[in-house]
Amino acid sequence: MLQPSQNAIEGLGDQGSVLLIVLMLLLLVTMIGLASMDNSVMELKIAGNDRVAKRNFYNAEAGLFNAVATFDRIYSNDTDGAGNRLYVLASGQPPLRDRNPKNEGVAFPSVVTNTSGIPLAWIEVRAIVMSSNREATGLTALADAIPSIAHIGPAPKGFDKKLYRGRRYAVTSTAIDPSRYNVANPTAALTGVILQCGVDMAEELVKVEHLVGI
Protein backbone atom coordinates (compact mmCIF):
# COMPACT_ATOMS: atom_id res chain seq x y z
CA MET A 1 0.00 0.00 0.00
CA LEU A 2 1.30 3.41 -0.93
CA GLN A 3 1.94 5.75 1.94
CA PRO A 4 1.79 9.61 1.54
CA SER A 5 5.23 11.09 1.59
CA GLN A 6 6.26 13.44 4.36
CA ASN A 7 6.45 16.31 1.84
CA ALA A 8 2.86 15.68 0.73
CA ILE A 9 1.64 15.72 4.33
CA GLU A 10 3.49 18.94 5.01
CA GLY A 11 2.00 20.44 1.81
CA LEU A 12 -1.51 19.61 2.93
CA GLY A 13 -0.78 21.15 6.30
CA ASP A 14 0.47 24.33 4.67
CA GLN A 15 -2.64 24.53 2.46
CA GLY A 16 -4.88 24.14 5.52
CA SER A 17 -3.06 26.93 7.31
CA VAL A 18 -3.36 29.22 4.32
CA LEU A 19 -7.09 28.43 3.99
CA LEU A 20 -7.63 29.17 7.67
CA ILE A 21 -5.77 32.48 7.38
CA VAL A 22 -7.83 33.43 4.29
CA LEU A 23 -11.06 32.59 6.09
CA MET A 24 -10.01 34.67 9.08
CA LEU A 25 -9.10 37.58 6.81
CA LEU A 26 -12.46 37.31 5.03
CA LEU A 27 -14.22 37.29 8.39
CA LEU A 28 -12.25 40.35 9.49
CA VAL A 29 -12.99 42.21 6.25
CA THR A 30 -16.68 41.31 6.57
CA MET A 31 -16.82 42.61 10.13
CA ILE A 32 -15.09 45.83 9.10
CA GLY A 33 -17.57 46.21 6.22
CA LEU A 34 -20.57 45.65 8.45
CA ALA A 35 -19.23 48.14 11.00
CA SER A 36 -18.70 50.69 8.24
CA MET A 37 -22.23 50.16 6.97
CA ASP A 38 -23.67 50.62 10.46
CA ASN A 39 -21.63 53.77 10.89
CA SER A 40 -22.81 55.10 7.51
CA VAL A 41 -26.45 54.37 8.36
CA MET A 42 -26.06 56.13 11.71
CA GLU A 43 -24.46 59.16 10.05
CA LEU A 44 -27.29 59.30 7.52
CA LYS A 45 -29.87 59.19 10.33
CA ILE A 46 -28.06 61.95 12.23
CA ALA A 47 -27.82 64.08 9.09
CA GLY A 48 -31.51 63.48 8.36
CA ASN A 49 -32.56 64.39 11.89
CA ASP A 50 -30.40 67.50 11.77
CA ARG A 51 -31.96 68.53 8.46
CA VAL A 52 -35.48 68.05 9.83
CA ALA A 53 -34.63 69.94 13.04
CA LYS A 54 -33.24 72.88 11.06
CA ARG A 55 -36.24 72.85 8.72
CA ASN A 56 -38.65 72.93 11.65
CA PHE A 57 -36.76 75.76 13.35
CA TYR A 58 -36.69 77.90 10.22
CA ASN A 59 -40.37 77.15 9.55
CA ALA A 60 -41.33 78.28 13.05
CA GLU A 61 -39.11 81.33 12.69
CA ALA A 62 -40.62 82.31 9.34
CA GLY A 63 -44.13 81.96 10.74
CA LEU A 64 -43.26 84.04 13.82
CA PHE A 65 -41.58 86.83 11.86
CA ASN A 66 -44.51 87.10 9.49
CA ALA A 67 -47.07 87.12 12.34
CA VAL A 68 -45.22 89.88 14.18
CA ALA A 69 -44.72 91.91 11.00
CA THR A 70 -48.41 91.68 10.12
CA PHE A 71 -49.84 91.79 13.63
CA ASP A 72 -52.21 94.63 12.73
CA ARG A 73 -54.06 92.21 10.48
CA ILE A 74 -54.14 89.48 13.15
CA TYR A 75 -55.41 92.05 15.64
CA SER A 76 -58.34 93.16 13.48
CA ASN A 77 -58.73 90.06 11.25
CA ASP A 78 -59.15 92.27 8.21
CA THR A 79 -59.38 90.65 4.79
CA ASP A 80 -56.53 90.55 2.34
CA GLY A 81 -56.78 91.62 -1.31
CA ALA A 82 -58.59 88.39 -2.16
CA GLY A 83 -61.12 88.78 0.64
CA ASN A 84 -59.59 86.12 2.90
CA ARG A 85 -59.39 86.35 6.69
CA LEU A 86 -56.80 84.74 8.92
CA TYR A 87 -59.40 83.09 11.15
CA VAL A 88 -63.19 82.76 11.29
CA LEU A 89 -65.05 85.97 12.01
CA ALA A 90 -68.57 85.59 13.41
CA SER A 91 -70.77 86.98 16.14
CA GLY A 92 -69.32 84.54 18.65
CA GLN A 93 -65.80 84.81 17.26
CA PRO A 94 -64.82 88.48 17.20
CA PRO A 95 -61.40 89.82 16.16
CA LEU A 96 -58.54 89.41 18.60
CA ARG A 97 -58.89 93.04 19.70
CA ASP A 98 -62.38 92.33 21.06
CA ARG A 99 -61.71 89.00 22.77
CA ASN A 100 -61.56 88.45 26.52
CA PRO A 101 -57.87 88.75 27.49
CA LYS A 102 -58.30 86.24 30.31
CA ASN A 103 -59.44 83.23 28.36
CA GLU A 104 -59.66 83.89 24.64
CA GLY A 105 -57.13 83.78 21.85
CA VAL A 106 -56.91 83.04 18.13
CA ALA A 107 -55.17 80.29 16.18
CA PHE A 108 -54.66 79.78 12.45
CA PRO A 109 -52.16 78.38 9.92
CA SER A 110 -49.46 80.81 8.86
CA VAL A 111 -49.92 82.53 5.53
CA VAL A 112 -46.26 81.69 4.83
CA THR A 113 -46.21 78.42 2.88
CA ASN A 114 -43.72 76.13 1.18
CA THR A 115 -43.60 75.51 -2.57
CA SER A 116 -46.44 73.00 -2.23
CA GLY A 117 -48.70 75.53 -0.55
CA ILE A 118 -48.45 73.91 2.90
CA PRO A 119 -48.28 76.39 5.83
CA LEU A 120 -44.90 76.50 7.52
CA ALA A 121 -46.26 77.06 11.01
CA TRP A 122 -49.30 77.17 13.27
CA ILE A 123 -49.83 80.62 14.79
CA GLU A 124 -51.48 81.22 18.17
CA VAL A 125 -52.05 84.59 19.82
CA ARG A 126 -53.40 85.48 23.25
CA ALA A 127 -53.27 88.46 25.55
CA ILE A 128 -50.59 88.49 28.23
CA VAL A 129 -52.17 88.84 31.68
CA MET A 130 -51.21 88.23 35.27
CA SER A 131 -51.12 84.49 36.04
CA SER A 132 -53.66 84.94 38.84
CA ASN A 133 -56.19 86.12 36.24
CA ARG A 134 -55.17 83.80 33.43
CA GLU A 135 -57.57 81.12 32.28
CA ALA A 136 -57.31 78.47 29.58
CA THR A 137 -57.88 79.88 26.13
CA GLY A 138 -58.37 76.69 24.15
CA LEU A 139 -54.95 77.17 22.59
CA THR A 140 -52.09 74.74 23.15
CA ALA A 141 -50.60 74.50 26.64
CA LEU A 142 -47.35 76.13 25.51
CA ALA A 143 -49.23 79.02 23.92
CA ASP A 144 -50.79 79.64 27.33
CA ALA A 145 -47.50 79.18 29.18
CA ILE A 146 -46.31 82.77 28.92
CA PRO A 147 -44.72 85.18 31.42
CA SER A 148 -46.95 86.75 34.04
CA ILE A 149 -46.91 90.49 33.41
CA ALA A 150 -49.47 93.27 33.41
CA HIS A 151 -51.78 93.25 30.43
CA ILE A 152 -51.93 97.03 30.03
CA GLY A 153 -48.88 99.27 29.88
CA PRO A 154 -47.80 102.74 28.74
CA ALA A 155 -48.68 103.90 25.28
CA PRO A 156 -46.22 102.68 22.63
CA LYS A 157 -43.75 105.18 21.27
CA GLY A 158 -45.37 107.72 18.98
CA PHE A 159 -48.83 107.55 20.56
CA ASP A 160 -50.42 110.18 22.82
CA LYS A 161 -50.14 108.86 26.38
CA LYS A 162 -53.32 110.71 27.33
CA LEU A 163 -55.36 108.85 24.74
CA TYR A 164 -53.67 105.46 24.37
CA ARG A 165 -52.31 102.53 26.33
CA GLY A 166 -50.31 99.53 25.24
CA ARG A 167 -52.02 96.17 25.24
CA ARG A 168 -49.68 93.19 25.31
CA TYR A 169 -50.02 89.94 23.35
CA ALA A 170 -47.98 86.77 23.02
CA VAL A 171 -47.43 85.21 19.60
CA THR A 172 -46.58 81.50 19.48
CA SER A 173 -45.35 79.87 16.28
CA THR A 174 -45.12 76.08 16.08
CA ALA A 175 -43.47 74.45 13.06
CA ILE A 176 -45.63 72.21 10.90
CA ASP A 177 -44.32 68.91 9.52
CA PRO A 178 -45.31 69.14 5.83
CA SER A 179 -45.27 65.35 5.43
CA ARG A 180 -48.08 65.01 8.01
CA TYR A 181 -50.12 68.11 7.21
CA ASN A 182 -53.86 67.68 6.78
CA VAL A 183 -55.92 70.78 6.10
CA ALA A 184 -58.84 69.24 8.02
CA ASN A 185 -56.67 68.71 11.12
CA PRO A 186 -53.63 70.99 10.89
CA THR A 187 -52.61 70.69 14.54
CA ALA A 188 -51.93 66.96 14.07
CA ALA A 189 -48.82 67.93 12.10
CA LEU A 190 -47.31 70.20 14.76
CA THR A 191 -43.70 69.53 15.73
CA GLY A 192 -41.90 70.23 18.98
CA VAL A 193 -40.24 73.37 17.61
CA ILE A 194 -41.93 76.41 19.17
CA LEU A 195 -40.93 80.08 19.14
CA GLN A 196 -42.65 82.92 21.00
CA CYS A 197 -42.57 86.69 20.93
CA GLY A 198 -44.40 89.53 22.67
CA VAL A 199 -46.14 92.31 20.78
CA ASP A 200 -47.47 95.64 22.07
CA MET A 201 -50.52 97.18 20.42
CA ALA A 202 -51.77 100.72 20.94
CA GLU A 203 -55.43 100.93 21.98
CA GLU A 204 -57.64 103.82 22.94
CA LEU A 205 -57.62 104.43 26.69
CA VAL A 206 -61.41 104.39 26.87
CA LYS A 207 -61.37 100.86 25.49
CA VAL A 208 -58.78 99.31 27.78
CA GLU A 209 -58.95 101.29 31.02
CA HIS A 210 -61.32 98.71 32.54
CA LEU A 211 -58.64 96.04 31.93
CA VAL A 212 -55.96 97.73 34.04
CA GLY A 213 -54.81 95.43 36.84
CA ILE A 214 -55.56 92.07 35.25
Secondary structure, 3 states (H helix, E strand, C coil): CCCCCHHHHHHHHHHHHHHHHHHHHHHHHHHHHHHHHHHHHHHHHHHHHHHHHHHHHHHHHHHHHHHHHCHHHHHHCCCCCCCCCCCCCECCECCHHHCCCCCCEEEEECCCECCCCCECEEEEEEECCCCCCCCCCCCCHHHHCCCCCCCEECCCCCCCCCCEEEEEEEEEEEEECHHHCCCCCHHHHEEEEEEEEEEEEEEEHHHHHHHCCC
